[in-house]
Amino acid sequence: MRLALLGCGTVGQEVVRLLHEQSADLTARIGAPLEIAGIAVRRLGRDRGDLPVDEDLFTTDALGLIKRDDVDVVIEVIGGIEPARSWLVEALRAGKSVVTANKALLAEDGVALHEAAAEGGGDLYYEASVAGAIPLLRPLRESLHGDRINRVTGIVNGTTNFILSAMDATGAGFAEALEEATALGYAEADPTADVEGFDAAAKAAILASLAFHTRVGAADVHREGITEVTAADMASAQAMGCTIKLLCIAARGVDSTGRETVSVRVHPAMIPRSHPLASVGDAFNAVFVEADAAGQLMFYGRGAGGAPTASAVLGDVVAVSRNRLAGVRAASESAYADLAVRPMGEALTRYHVSLDVADRPGVLASVASVFARHDVSIATVRQGSAGGPAGRDGDGDAELVIVTHVAPDAALAATVGELRGLDIVRSVTSVLRVEGDA
Ligand SMILES: NC(=O)c1ccc[n+]([C@@H]2O[C@H](COP(=O)([O-])OP(=O)(O)OC[C@H]3O[C@@H](n4cnc5c(N)ncnc54)[C@H](OP(=O)(O)O)[C@@H]3O)[C@@H](O)[C@H]2O)c1
């Protein structure tokens, strides 16, 4: 099996190392040796340490490499939309098999890749694109194909999980925790894709597509990042026996006409400490799957890093190589269910709302009537200041903390909007969704 490696950075270098170190085992497992035909990079002169590979294999002509007749499998670890998309479409149409770690491309235009794979007859595997080393996509697309998945809830971005875990453990604010993450190499110089939830949203789209046999793209995912999460929010969560995580949630549902739908969202949310995802700390990832027959399943491990991601890439390389040798191709994309993607306003969720209100009689009743007007039922009300004893704060204001029952997101947002306009509400200090059974 002749491999074209596109990209030789953090992941690509580990792919080269693993191919070298595991060479004999991989040959035995596949039934044929794996050989690197070429490595396409942007800069030929870049220092890549002491990679166990011939310098002559490096090229800047990726397209020329892909088009070579002696290339069977193309491994793409460059990232970004273009030129990766054009190159992979070219490779797939030419009948090569493709292994990629590119979540952004799959979420943006997975359809083009799947169609090109179907046209060319090769395989398209992308285990490394979601949750790094954790075997997750194969279980969704193979092991659970006899079951009906109802919900997938995940922590799929290590950077934000590191930041929120630090805020939880130390009481630090977002900026301080981000600084620590950057210093330790968990956050990139430009952390936007992570902290604004773009990375998690791309992964949510891939997970939802596989779990619900429906094409879900990045644009279908409701996305909110963690930049607005404050130390006070975390303290409020702790007071309720919760923590805050950036969750990706893909859930099956039914709309008002009885039609089956799927909602896909990424946002910070409070979860009770008893929830399996609450104890996922540091930069780890975990995905919680709920299925009809299998019940609850949890996948946990390292979601990023060169070696963990390369492990997933190599697993895919073994699978597609075996398929090629056997003259078969894996089942193609399964999008038969074609469920409608539900707008965020119709997603069912609970809210935790903290209000700074005037401390006078009748305030609680007025606030409660706003919730009632929007048909949002209140589960609990607590009066006091976050982290302090329940009661007045001494300067004529009081804090009200309200947790609602499940309601459509739009109704909860309208409630908060109306509360913001009330005279008796000095400010809405925190609004967070609550997930999991409290
Ligand atoms: N890093 C992780 O932990 C991780 C985890 C999961 C998934 N991924 C995914 O894996 C992919 C690669 O990530 P990475 O962290 O390894 O990236 P990286 O360290 O930035 O490496 C990118 C590689 O692509 C090459 N490259 C960039 N543009 C190119 C072009 N136009 N033509 C040819 N080569 C080009 C670069 O060449 P030069 O070396 O010459 O600059 C470099 O070797 C991305 O899709 C990422 O989302 C990464």
The ligand as a Gaussian input file, in Angstrom:
#p B3LYP/6-31G(d) Opt

LIG

0 1
 N       -3.031000      18.897000      16.443000
 C       -3.992000      18.174000      16.987000
 O       -3.961000      17.838000      18.173000
 C       -5.158000      17.717000      16.133000
 C       -6.156000      16.904000      16.710000
 C       -7.221000      16.452000      15.917000
 C       -7.294000      16.838000      14.592000
 N       -6.320000      17.664000      14.084000
 C       -6.459000      18.060000      12.686000
 O       -5.319000      17.579000      11.965000
 C       -5.004000      18.479000      10.922000
 C       -3.545000      18.887000      11.045000
 O       -3.328000      19.506000      12.290000
 P       -1.840000      19.824000      12.815000
 O       -2.016000      20.286000      14.215000
 O       -0.951000      18.696000      12.523000
 O       -1.454000      21.084000      11.890000
 P       -0.007000      21.739000      11.708000
 O        0.912000      21.344000      12.804000
 O       -0.252000      23.182000      11.471000
 O        0.549000      21.070000      10.358000
 C        0.002000      21.379000       9.110000
 C        0.863000      20.776000       8.024000
 O        0.253000      21.035000       6.777000
 C        1.217000      21.603000       5.890000
 N        0.548000      22.531000       5.001000
 C       -0.200000      23.597000       5.328000
 N       -0.659000      24.191000       4.200000
 C       -0.190000      23.465000       3.166000
 C       -0.299000      23.580000       1.770000
 N       -1.011000      24.544000       1.208000
 N        0.322000      22.656000       1.002000
 C        1.055000      21.649000       1.551000
 N        1.201000      21.495000       2.892000
 C        0.579000      22.397000       3.676000
 C        2.217000      22.296000       6.769000
 O        3.443000      22.409000       6.047000
 P        4.744000      23.035000       6.746000
 O        5.172000      22.021000       7.775000
 O        5.723000      23.134000       5.644000
 O        4.321000      24.323000       7.330000
 C        2.277000      21.366000       7.976000
 O        3.195000      20.346000       7.737000
 C       -6.009000      19.622000      11.019000
 O       -7.110000      19.356000      10.186000
 C       -6.454000      19.557000      12.469000
 O       -7.741000      20.095000      12.674000
 C       -5.267000      18.097000      14.816000

